[in-house]
Amino acid sequence: MKLGSYDDLVENDIRADTQFARAFLAEAGQILIQGEFDVARTTLRHLVKGTIGYAKLAKATGLPEKSLIRMLGPKGNPQANNLLAVFKALQSALKVRMEVRAVAVPARRRAA
């Protein structure tokens, strides 16, 4: 039995399980907010490939398919408005609405 790549496994899980895909989308948003742009781009790429694909994403966002592929690729440097368009399209495809919440960070103890 030949195993696929990690990317294939993740994308197959996304295809097979809507709850997993939704959790992966939430994780992509969290990762992005934490400033891990490369990881967020990779996560979004898996989501696109495991859900709507680049052709439908292009139609939903109004951005050229090739630009989306480059944008979410390893050397991509997407503009914020384009990233938000990708998140919006994925939310629509997964029938979910993302929210951002501020959570208080516990105060640090001072060293004695």
C-alpha positions as protocol buffer text, in pm:
chain_id: "A"
residue {
  index: 1
  type: MET
  ca { x: 0 y: 0 z: 0 }
}
residue {
  index: 2
  type: LYS
  ca { x: 148 y: 332 z: -107 }
}
residue {
  index: 3
  type: LEU
  ca { x: 93 y: 623 z: 126 }
}
residue {
  index: 4
  type: GLY
  ca { x: 40 y: 970 z: -16 }
}
residue {
  index: 5
  type: SER
  ca { x: 227 y: 1278 z: 88 }
}
residue {
  index: 6
  type: TYR
  ca { x: 136 y: 1470 z: 400 }
}
residue {
  index: 7
  type: ASP
  ca { x: -32 y: 1731 z: 180 }
}
residue {
  index: 8
  type: ASP
  ca { x: -246 y: 1462 z: 15 }
}
residue {
  index: 9
  type: LEU
  ca { x: -346 y: 1316 z: 350 }
}
residue {
  index: 10
  type: VAL
  ca { x: -451 y: 1655 z: 491 }
}
residue {
  index: 11
  type: GLU
  ca { x: -643 y: 1750 z: 178 }
}
residue {
  index: 12
  type: ASN
  ca { x: -822 y: 1413 z: 175 }
}
residue {
  index: 13
  type: ASP
  ca { x: -921 y: 1461 z: 540 }
}
residue {
  index: 14
  type: ILE
  ca { x: -1053 y: 1808 z: 455 }
}
residue {
  index: 15
  type: ARG
  ca { x: -1257 y: 1659 z: 166 }
}
residue {
  index: 16
  type: ALA
  ca { x: -1394 y: 1379 z: 380 }
}
residue {
  index: 17
  type: ASP
  ca { x: -1488 y: 1570 z: 695 }
}
residue {
  index: 18
  type: THR
  ca { x: -1659 y: 1909 z: 693 }
}
residue {
  index: 19
  type: GLN
  ca { x: -1604 y: 1954 z: 1067 }
}
residue {
  index: 20
  type: PHE
  ca { x: -1232 y: 1895 z: 1019 }
}
residue {
  index: 21
  type: ALA
  ca { x: -1229 y: 2146 z: 733 }
}
residue {
  index: 22
  type: ARG
  ca { x: -1407 y: 2406 z: 947 }
}
residue {
  index: 23
  type: ALA
  ca { x: -1162 y: 2352 z: 1233 }
}
residue {
  index: 24
  type: PHE
  ca { x: -874 y: 2382 z: 986 }
}
residue {
  index: 25
  type: LEU
  ca { x: -1016 y: 2713 z: 862 }
}
residue {
  index: 26
  type: ALA
  ca { x: -1044 y: 2843 z: 1218 }
}
residue {
  index: 27
  type: GLU
  ca { x: -685 y: 2735 z: 1278 }
}
residue {
  index: 28
  type: ALA
  ca { x: -572 y: 2921 z: 964 }
}
residue {
  index: 29
  type: GLY
  ca { x: -729 y: 3239 z: 1100 }
}
residue {
  index: 30
  type: GLN
  ca { x: -569 y: 3191 z: 1441 }
}
residue {
  index: 31
  type: ILE
  ca { x: -229 y: 3124 z: 1288 }
}
residue {
  index: 32
  type: LEU
  ca { x: -258 y: 3434 z: 1071 }
}
residue {
  index: 33
  type: ILE
  ca { x: -349 y: 3656 z: 1366 }
}
residue {
  index: 34
  type: GLN
  ca { x: -48 y: 3519 z: 1556 }
}
residue {
  index: 35
  type: GLY
  ca { x: 177 y: 3634 z: 1272 }
}
residue {
  index: 36
  type: GLU
  ca { x: 273 y: 3294 z: 1131 }
}
residue {
  index: 37
  type: PHE
  ca { x: 214 y: 3402 z: 771 }
}
residue {
  index: 38
  type: ASP
  ca { x: 393 y: 3113 z: 600 }
}
residue {
  index: 39
  type: VAL
  ca { x: 201 y: 2854 z: 802 }
}
residue {
  index: 40
  type: ALA
  ca { x: -129 y: 3036 z: 744 }
}
residue {
  index: 41
  type: ARG
  ca { x: -66 y: 3042 z: 368 }
}
residue {
  index: 42
  type: THR
  ca { x: 10 y: 2669 z: 368 }
}
residue {
  index: 43
  type: THR
  ca { x: -303 y: 2598 z: 571 }
}
residue {
  index: 44
  type: LEU
  ca { x: -517 y: 2802 z: 331 }
}
residue {
  index: 45
  type: ARG
  ca { x: -361 y: 2622 z: 34 }
}
residue {
  index: 46
  type: HIS
  ca { x: -463 y: 2285 z: 184 }
}
residue {
  index: 47
  type: LEU
  ca { x: -813 y: 2416 z: 244 }
}
residue {
  index: 48
  type: VAL
  ca { x: -854 y: 2543 z: -110 }
}
residue {
  index: 49
  type: LYS
  ca { x: -726 y: 2220 z: -263 }
}
residue {
  index: 50
  type: GLY
  ca { x: -941 y: 2010 z: -28 }
}
residue {
  index: 51
  type: THR
  ca { x: -1261 y: 2209 z: -77 }
}
residue {
  index: 52
  type: ILE
  ca { x: -1345 y: 2435 z: -371 }
}
residue {
  index: 53
  type: GLY
  ca { x: -1024 y: 2427 z: -573 }
}
residue {
  index: 54
  type: TYR
  ca { x: -853 y: 2721 z: -740 }
}
residue {
  index: 55
  type: ALA
  ca { x: -1096 y: 2758 z: -1033 }
}
residue {
  index: 56
  type: LYS
  ca { x: -1397 y: 2809 z: -804 }
}
residue {
  index: 57
  type: LEU
  ca { x: -1190 y: 3025 z: -570 }
}
residue {
  index: 58
  type: ALA
  ca { x: -1098 y: 3247 z: -864 }
}
residue {
  index: 59
  type: LYS
  ca { x: -1465 y: 3284 z: -954 }
}
residue {
  index: 60
  type: ALA
  ca { x: -1563 y: 3359 z: -592 }
}
residue {
  index: 61
  type: THR
  ca { x: -1287 y: 3615 z: -534 }
}
residue {
  index: 62
  type: GLY
  ca { x: -1261 y: 3773 z: -878 }
}
residue {
  index: 63
  type: LEU
  ca { x: -887 y: 3707 z: -873 }
}
residue {
  index: 64
  type: PRO
  ca { x: -705 y: 3519 z: -1150 }
}
residue {
  index: 65
  type: GLU
  ca { x: -649 y: 3150 z: -1075 }
}
residue {
  index: 66
  type: LYS
  ca { x: -275 y: 3170 z: -1143 }
}
residue {
  index: 67
  type: SER
  ca { x: -244 y: 3468 z: -907 }
}
residue {
  index: 68
  type: LEU
  ca { x: -419 y: 3270 z: -633 }
}
residue {
  index: 69
  type: ILE
  ca { x: -188 y: 2974 z: -683 }
}
residue {
  index: 70
  type: ARG
  ca { x: 118 y: 3202 z: -657 }
}
residue {
  index: 71
  type: MET
  ca { x: -31 y: 3395 z: -366 }
}
residue {
  index: 72
  type: LEU
  ca { x: -83 y: 3081 z: -157 }
}
residue {
  index: 73
  type: GLY
  ca { x: 239 y: 2918 z: -274 }
}
residue {
  index: 74
  type: PRO
  ca { x: 559 y: 2889 z: -69 }
}
residue {
  index: 75
  type: LYS
  ca { x: 693 y: 3226 z: -189 }
}
residue {
  index: 76
  type: GLY
  ca { x: 360 y: 3404 z: -198 }
}
residue {
  index: 77
  type: ASN
  ca { x: 316 y: 3748 z: -46 }
}
residue {
  index: 78
  type: PRO
  ca { x: -60 y: 3815 z: -57 }
}
residue {
  index: 79
  type: GLN
  ca { x: -214 y: 4151 z: 14 }
}
residue {
  index: 80
  type: ALA
  ca { x: -451 y: 4163 z: 310 }
}
residue {
  index: 81
  type: ASN
  ca { x: -758 y: 4227 z: 92 }
}
residue {
  index: 82
  type: ASN
  ca { x: -679 y: 3917 z: -118 }
}
residue {
  index: 83
  type: LEU
  ca { x: -631 y: 3700 z: 192 }
}
residue {
  index: 84
  type: LEU
  ca { x: -961 y: 3824 z: 330 }
}
residue {
  index: 85
  type: ALA
  ca { x: -1130 y: 3739 z: 0 }
}
residue {
  index: 86
  type: VAL
  ca { x: -993 y: 3383 z: 30 }
}
residue {
  index: 87
  type: PHE
  ca { x: -1121 y: 3354 z: 387 }
}
residue {
  index: 88
  type: LYS
  ca { x: -1462 y: 3486 z: 278 }
}
residue {
  index: 89
  type: ALA
  ca { x: -1487 y: 3234 z: -6 }
}
residue {
  index: 90
  type: LEU
  ca { x: -1386 y: 2945 z: 218 }
}
residue {
  index: 91
  type: GLN
  ca { x: -1634 y: 3049 z: 487 }
}
residue {
  index: 92
  type: SER
  ca { x: -1907 y: 3051 z: 224 }
}
residue {
  index: 93
  type: ALA
  ca { x: -1803 y: 2711 z: 88 }
}
residue {
  index: 94
  type: LEU
  ca { x: -1793 y: 2558 z: 436 }
}
residue {
  index: 95
  type: LYS
  ca { x: -2111 y: 2736 z: 550 }
}
residue {
  index: 96
  type: VAL
  ca { x: -1944 y: 2888 z: 853 }
}
residue {
  index: 97
  type: ARG
  ca { x: -1883 y: 3238 z: 985 }
}
residue {
  index: 98
  type: MET
  ca { x: -1558 y: 3317 z: 1159 }
}
residue {
  index: 99
  type: GLU
  ca { x: -1534 y: 3554 z: 1455 }
}
residue {
  index: 100
  type: VAL
  ca { x: -1238 y: 3721 z: 1620 }
}
residue {
  index: 101
  type: ARG
  ca { x: -1244 y: 3757 z: 1997 }
}
residue {
  index: 102
  type: ALA
  ca { x: -1010 y: 3934 z: 2235 }
}
residue {
  index: 103
  type: VAL
  ca { x: -909 y: 3717 z: 2527 }
}
residue {
  index: 104
  type: ALA
  ca { x: -738 y: 3861 z: 2832 }
}
residue {
  index: 105
  type: VAL
  ca { x: -385 y: 3739 z: 2885 }
}
residue {
  index: 106
  type: PRO
  ca { x: -309 y: 3646 z: 3248 }
}
residue {
  index: 107
  type: ALA
  ca { x: -81 y: 3893 z: 3421 }
}
residue {
  index: 108
  type: ARG
  ca { x: 277 y: 3778 z: 3460 }
}
residue {
  index: 109
  type: ARG
  ca { x: 418 y: 3738 z: 3805 }
}
residue {
  index: 110
  type: ARG
  ca { x: 712 y: 3956 z: 3890 }
}
residue {
  index: 111
  type: ALA
  ca { x: 1027 y: 3785 z: 3999 }
}
residue {
  index: 112
  type: ALA
  ca { x: 1096 y: 3834 z: 4369 }
}
